[in-house]
Amino acid sequence: MLRSLPLVLAALLSLAGCNRRGSLLDQPPAAPGDATRPGARPPGGARGSARPPAGTSCMGREDCPSDQICVDRVCRYRDTSVAGEILATAARAQVEAGDWEGAIRTFDQAIEHYDTAHAPVPPDILCGSASLVLRTASDAEGRERGARRADACFRASLPGSPEREEVRRAVARLRFEGLDTALFDRTEPAERFFTQEPSRPTVDALAIDVELPESEDPGVAQVREQLAGEAARRAIAECFIQDWELRHERSASASLIVRYATRLHDMGTYDSYEPTITVEKTTVAEDGFEPCVARSLSGALTPPRASRVVAWQTAMSITASVQ
């Protein structure tokens, strides 16, 4: 009996030595309803930094924190809500079908089921929900809700993880709306993220897309080249900034008509063809992005020369947005 004691002690020491995670990761997570303890779930869906995010690579169960397991070489939370999983799958199907508002509601229901089950919400669900809320936010309160959900996404996922990419891009587009990005680095989630005065977006922060149909008509290729040039792009950007100061919207679009014509002038010994080009708005509004672009481009474009009488018109669409 005494001879077996060293073997028992050796086995116990061996079991104790198998834990490679350290004491901090072995601490049990706080109960979801206890907001005063580290790791508790604060309002708005964000989780405290005491819970290690899921998503690290692993070769076995010992490579993951105590509240996670190794599945397909990725650490994932042990606790789950099957109802939440099902609803999250349904939400993704709604996204693919283009029902964004319905997908947001279904994601919210999935998150509620995880809360009811006292299970951590997987980062792909939080980030997918955050991306949709930010994409559809149309007012200040919607942007705040999107920022809170984005904060939850960042806290539950690891830096560099693919599910964060779209959320980062969506949040970056709001940086001129008074967003204080430093609040995402706080230990505890902020109640509000848009705490600063909105600032004007700069010209180099804009993405401009011009669509002009292909055509063999004389002058179209030259007009297309001018629209891609610095003068036209700057004119469009200035119109967007003026419109932004009134509406504070992250994007603006214009549906326009481009008219080009040449007029014959008999100079006696030779004929001259005087070209003209105008850009016309299709809206009845007198102010805003579209009327401004129509006026600005009519002055910025130089009508191409032609050697005969020509007349054509074509539709053109322009979209400008904060990158």
C-alpha positions in Angstrom: 0.0 0.0 0.0 2.8 2.4 0.9 4.6 1.4 -2.3 1.6 2.6 -4.4 1.5 6.1 -2.8 4.4 7.5 -4.9 2.5 6.3 -8.0 -0.7 8.1 -6.9 1.2 11.3 -6.2 2.9 11.1 -9.6 -0.4 10.7 -11.4 -1.9 13.7 -9.5 1.1 15.8 -10.4 0.9 14.7 -14.0 -2.8 15.8 -14.2 -1.9 19.1 -12.6 0.8 19.7 -15.2 -1.5 19.2 -18.2 -3.0 22.6 -17.8 -1.0 25.0 -20.0 -3.5 27.8 -19.9 -2.6 29.7 -16.7 -4.8 30.8 -13.9 -6.4 33.8 -15.5 -8.0 31.8 -18.3 -9.2 29.2 -15.8 -11.3 31.7 -13.9 -15.0 31.0 -14.5 -16.9 33.6 -16.5 -19.3 35.9 -14.7 -23.0 35.2 -14.7 -24.7 37.2 -17.6 -27.0 39.0 -15.3 -24.3 40.3 -12.9 -23.1 43.5 -14.6 -20.8 44.5 -11.7 -18.4 41.6 -12.1 -15.6 41.4 -14.6 -16.7 39.5 -17.7 -20.4 40.3 -17.2 -22.5 41.2 -20.2 -23.1 44.9 -20.3 -26.1 46.5 -22.0 -26.0 46.6 -25.8 -24.5 43.1 -26.3 -20.8 43.8 -25.5 -18.9 41.5 -23.3 -16.3 42.5 -20.7 -12.7 41.9 -21.6 -12.2 39.2 -18.9 -13.8 36.5 -21.1 -11.2 35.4 -23.7 -12.5 35.9 -27.3 -13.1 32.7 -29.3 -11.3 32.0 -32.5 -7.7 31.2 -31.6 -6.1 28.3 -33.5 -5.7 25.0 -31.6 -4.5 21.4 -31.9 -6.4 20.0 -28.9 -8.5 20.9 -26.0 -5.6 22.0 -23.9 -4.8 24.9 -26.3 -8.1 26.6 -25.5 -9.3 28.6 -22.5 -11.4 26.6 -20.0 -14.7 27.9 -21.3 -13.9 26.8 -24.9 -13.2 23.6 -26.8 -11.1 22.9 -29.9 -13.4 22.3 -33.0 -11.8 22.0 -36.4 -8.6 23.5 -35.0 -10.4 26.6 -33.8 -11.3 27.4 -30.1 -15.1 27.8 -29.8 -17.3 28.4 -26.7 -18.4 25.3 -24.9 -21.8 26.7 -23.9 -24.3 27.4 -26.7 -28.0 27.9 -27.5 -29.3 25.6 -30.2 -32.2 27.9 -30.8 -29.8 30.7 -31.2 -27.8 28.7 -33.7 -30.9 28.0 -35.8 -32.1 31.6 -35.7 -28.6 32.8 -36.7 -28.7 30.5 -39.7 -32.1 31.8 -40.6 -30.8 35.4 -40.4 -28.0 34.6 -42.8 -30.5 33.2 -45.3 -32.5 36.4 -45.0 -29.3 38.4 -45.7 -28.7 36.4 -48.9 -32.4 37.0 -49.9 -32.0 40.8 -49.4 -34.3 41.0 -46.4 -31.9 43.1 -44.2 -34.5 44.4 -41.8 -35.9 40.9 -41.2 -32.3 39.6 -40.7 -31.6 42.2 -38.1 -34.7 41.1 -36.1 -33.8 37.4 -36.4 -30.2 38.1 -35.3 -31.6 39.9 -32.3 -33.8 36.9 -31.4 -30.8 34.6 -31.7 -28.8 36.8 -29.3 -31.7 36.8 -26.9 -31.7 33.0 -26.9 -28.0 32.9 -26.1 -28.6 35.3 -23.2 -31.5 33.2 -21.9 -29.2 30.1 -22.1 -26.4 32.0 -20.2 -24.2 31.2 -23.2 -21.7 33.6 -24.8 -22.8 34.8 -28.3 -20.3 33.6 -31.0 -18.4 36.4 -32.6 -19.7 35.6 -36.1 -23.2 36.3 -34.9 -22.3 39.5 -33.2 -20.3 40.8 -36.1 -22.9 39.7 -38.7 -25.5 41.6 -36.8 -23.3 44.6 -36.3 -22.6 44.8 -40.0 -26.3 44.8 -40.9 -27.2 47.4 -38.3 -24.5 49.7 -39.5 -25.4 49.2 -43.1 -29.1 50.1 -42.6 -28.6 52.9 -40.0 -30.4 56.0 -41.3 -30.5 58.2 -38.2 -28.4 59.1 -35.2 -30.0 56.4 -32.9 -29.5 53.8 -35.6 -25.8 54.7 -35.8 -25.5 54.5 -32.0 -27.1 51.0 -32.0 -24.7 49.9 -34.8 -21.7 51.2 -32.9 -22.7 49.4 -29.7 -23.2 46.2 -31.7 -19.8 46.8 -33.4 -18.2 47.2 -30.0 -19.7 43.8 -28.9 -18.2 42.3 -32.1 -14.7 43.7 -31.4 -14.8 42.4 -27.8 -15.9 38.9 -28.7 -13.5 38.4 -31.7 -9.8 38.4 -32.2 -7.9 41.1 -34.1 -7.5 40.1 -37.7 -10.4 37.7 -37.7 -12.3 37.8 -41.0 -15.7 38.5 -39.3 -14.4 41.9 -38.1 -13.4 43.2 -41.6 -16.8 44.3 -42.8 -17.6 45.8 -39.4 -14.4 47.8 -39.4 -15.1 49.2 -42.8 -18.7 50.2 -41.8 -17.5 51.9 -38.7 -14.7 53.7 -40.6 -17.3 55.3 -42.9 -18.9 56.9 -39.8 -15.8 58.7 -38.6 -17.0 62.1 -39.9 -20.3 61.7 -38.2 -18.9 62.6 -34.7 -17.8 59.1 -33.9 -15.1 58.9 -31.1 -13.1 55.9 -32.2 -11.1 55.9 -29.0 -14.1 54.7 -27.1 -13.7 51.2 -28.7 -10.5 50.8 -26.7 -12.1 51.4 -23.3 -12.1 48.5 -20.8 -15.8 48.8 -20.4 -18.3 49.5 -23.2 -19.4 53.1 -23.7 -23.0 54.1 -23.5 -22.7 56.4 -26.5 -20.0 56.6 -29.3 -21.0 59.6 -31.3 -19.9 62.2 -28.8 -18.0 64.6 -31.0 -19.1 67.3 -33.5 -19.4 66.1 -37.1 -16.5 67.1 -39.3 -16.3 67.7 -43.0 -15.1 64.7 -45.1 -12.1 65.5 -47.2 -11.9 65.1 -50.9 -9.4 62.2 -50.7 -11.8 60.3 -48.4 -14.5 60.0 -51.1 -15.2 57.2 -53.5 -16.7 58.4 -56.8 -18.3 56.2 -59.3 -19.4 57.5 -62.8 -21.4 55.3 -65.2 -21.6 56.5 -68.8 -22.9 54.0 -71.4 -20.5 52.8 -74.1 -21.1 54.5 -77.5 -19.5 54.9 -80.9 -20.8 58.5 -81.2 -18.1 61.1 -81.7 -17.0 62.8 -78.5 -18.2 60.1 -76.1 -14.7 58.7 -75.5 -13.3 62.1 -74.8 -16.1 63.0 -72.4 -15.5 59.7 -70.5 -11.8 60.5 -70.2 -12.6 64.0 -68.8 -15.0 62.5 -66.3 -12.2 60.4 -65.0 -9.9 63.4 -64.7 -9.0 65.5 -61.7 -11.1 68.5 -62.5 -14.4 66.6 -62.9 -13.7 64.4 -59.8 -13.0 67.5 -57.7 -16.2 69.2 -58.9 -18.2 66.1 -57.9 -16.4 65.9 -54.6 -17.1 69.5 -53.8 -20.8 69.0 -54.5 -20.9 66.0 -52.2 -19.3 68.0 -49.4 -21.8 70.8 -49.8 -24.6 68.2 -49.7 -23.1 66.5 -46.7 -23.1 69.7 -44.7 -26.9 69.9 -45.2 -27.8 66.2 -44.8 -24.9 64.5 -43.1 -25.5 61.4 -45.3 -22.6 59.1 -46.1 -23.5 58.8 -49.8 -25.3 60.7 -52.5 -26.3 59.9 -56.1 -27.3 61.8 -59.2 -29.2 60.7 -62.4 -28.2 63.1 -65.2 -28.5 63.6 -68.9 -25.5 64.5 -71.0 -26.3 66.4 -74.2 -23.7 67.1 -76.9 -24.1 68.8 -80.3 -22.1 70.7 -82.9 -23.4 73.6 -85.0 -22.2 74.4 -88.5 -20.6 77.7 -89.2 -19.9 78.6 -92.8 -16.6 80.5 -92.8 -16.5 81.0 -96.6 -13.5 79.0 -97.6 -14.1 76.3 -95.0 -16.8 75.1 -92.5 -16.5 75.2 -88.7 -18.4 73.0 -86.3 -18.9 74.6 -82.9 -19.4 72.0 -80.1 -21.5 72.4 -77.0 -22.0 70.1 -74.1 -24.4 70.3 -71.2 -25.2 68.2 -68.1 -28.8 68.3 -67.0 -30.5 67.1 -63.8 -33.5 64.9 -63.8 -34.8 66.0 -60.4 -37.1 69.0 -59.9 -35.1 70.0 -56.9 -33.0 73.2 -57.3 -30.5 72.4 -54.5 -28.7 69.3 -53.4 -26.1 66.9 -54.9 -27.7 66.3 -58.3 -28.4 70.0 -59.3 -24.9 70.9 -58.0 -23.2 68.2 -60.1 -25.2 69.2 -63.2 -24.1 72.8 -62.9 -20.5 72.0 -62.0 -19.9 69.4 -64.7 -21.5 71.7 -67.4 -18.7 74.2 -66.6 -15.9 71.6 -66.0 -16.3 69.6 -69.2 -14.7 70.9 -72.4 -16.8 69.9 -75.5 -14.7 67.8 -77.9 -14.1 69.1 -81.4 -15.8 67.3 -84.4 -15.5 67.6 -88.1 -19.2 67.2 -88.9 -22.6 67.9 -87.5 -23.2 65.7 -84.5 -26.0 65.5 -81.9 -26.4 62.9 -79.2 -27.6 62.6 -75.6 -27.1 59.8 -73.0 -28.0 59.0 -69.4 -25.3 59.2 -66.8 -25.3 58.2 -63.1 -22.9 59.4 -60.4 -22.5 58.1 -56.9 -20.2 59.6 -54.3 -19.7 58.1 -50.8 -17.4 58.3 -47.8 -14.9 55.4 -47.9 
